[in-house]
Amino acid sequence: MSISRALANAIGVLTLASAITASWADTPGPTPPPLPNYAQECAACHNAYPPGLLPAPSWRRLMTGLSRHFGDDASLDQATTTEISNWLTHNAGTYRRVSEEPPQDRITRSAWFLRKHNEREVPLAVWKRAAVGSPANCIACHAQAEKGHFNEHDVRIPK
């Protein structure tokens, strides 16, 4: 093999490796096993969102503002708050798409969420269906959302 061909092959391999790494940077890692107190306290009112969907600063703000949690008082005792907060921030999203802090720390207002759920992909009427209710109800269309699986090939939008 000539030196120029070997060099071209090496560049090709590096380019492929770079592309794979870049695609991984935009994908959440495995969802950690659920924390029992998180499942009990937070999932009592809404989906138990995988911690990788928000960056650590967003989780910290949400956990320090539980007395005014999106219009509700979701206050917990200090030990439970600390435990859940530590778990969320330890398992928070660090990959590229979650590195930005979304407006009001809302998953549904993050750039990646809006890009994936644009009106062409999910017409506004879908959010108004009784079985869906709002963009925050991930599990309505993503059956394995609580496990952190959001593969678009597994989406089933209710009628």
N, C-alpha and C positions, 0 to 999 in steps of 0.2 A: 504494500500500500504506500502511495506517495505521501510525503509530508503534508502537502496541501490537502489531500483527501482525509488524512488522519486529523488534521486541524479542523476541517469542516465537520467531521463526525463529532469531535469533542465539543465544538461550538453548538452543534445540534443537541447533544446530550445536556449540556449546560442550559440551553434555552428551554428544553422540555422540563428539566428539574426546576428551573425558575418559575415556569408556568404552573407546575403542580404546587409548588410552595405558595405561590400567590393565590391559587384557588383555595388552598387549605386555610389561608389567612382570613378568608371571607366566610368560613364555615365554623359553626360552634363545635366545640369538642364534645365528648360524651357528657351527658347530664349526670351529675353525681346522684347517688341514692338519696331519696327524699329525707329531709330532716323531719322526724315525727312532729315536732312542735310547729314547723312551717306548714306541714300538711294540715294539722289540726287548726291552727289559728288563722292562717291566711286563706287556705282553700275553703274555709267555712263560708266565705263571702264571694270569692271569685276563683278563677283558674289558679292553680299553683304554678305560676309562671316559672320556667326554668331560669335559674340565676344567670345563665350565660346570655340572656336576652338584654341585659343592661350592664353598663360599666359600673365598677365599684362606687364611684362618687354618687351616682344616681341611687344605688341601693342605700348608701349611708344617709342621704337626704331623706329618702322615703322612710327609713327606719327611725330617724330622729324627729320626724314630723307625723307620727302615727295619730296624734290627737286631732289632726286636721287632714286625714288621709282621703284625698279626693272627695271632700265634703262630709266625710264620716269620722267619728271618733273610733279609731281602731287601737286605742292604747292597750298596752300589755304591761305586765309587771316587768321590772328592770332585768331580772335574770333571763326571762324568756326573750325580751327585746334584744339583749346582748347576744344570747345564743343564736337567734335567727339572723341578726345583723352580721355577726362573724361568719356564719355559714354562707350567707348571700354574698358578702364582699370577697370571701375566699374563693368562691366559685363563680364570680362575676365574669362577664364577657371581656376578653382581652384581645380578641381577634379584630381584624380591620373594621368590619362593618359595625361593630359595637363600640369602637373607640370613641365615638362622639357621644356627647350627653344629649339626649333628645329633649325638646321643649317640655317643660313641666315633668321631666323624668317619666314620660309616658311612652311605653313601648310602641303604641300605635301612632305616635307622632315622630318616630325615628325615621331618618332618611331611608334606611334599608326596608323598613316596614312599608312605607309609602311607595317605594319603588316596586316592591313585590305585590302590593295590593292596589295597584293603580286602577282607575276606572275601566280601562280596557280589560284587565284581568278579572276584576271583581266589580261589577256594576253597582252603583249606589243602592239600587233596589235590593240587592242581596243582604246588605246590612240591616235592612228594615224587616226582613222576614222574621216571623216569630221564633223559628228554630235557631236563628243566628243572633238577632238582637243588637249586636254592636261589634265593632272591630276587635274589642277586647275579649270576646268569647272565642278564643282560638280553637277550643275543643269542638266547637260546632262543625268545623270543616276539617280540622286536623285531628283525627281520632287518637293519635298518639302524642298530642301536644305536651301532656304532662310528663312524658318520658323524654321530651326534648327532640322528638322526631317531627320535622316539618317538611318532609320530602314532598315537593309539588306533585309528584306522580301518585301520591296517596291521598290527595285532597278529594273530599266528597262534599260538595256544597248542597246543603239540604234544600228541598223544594219549598 
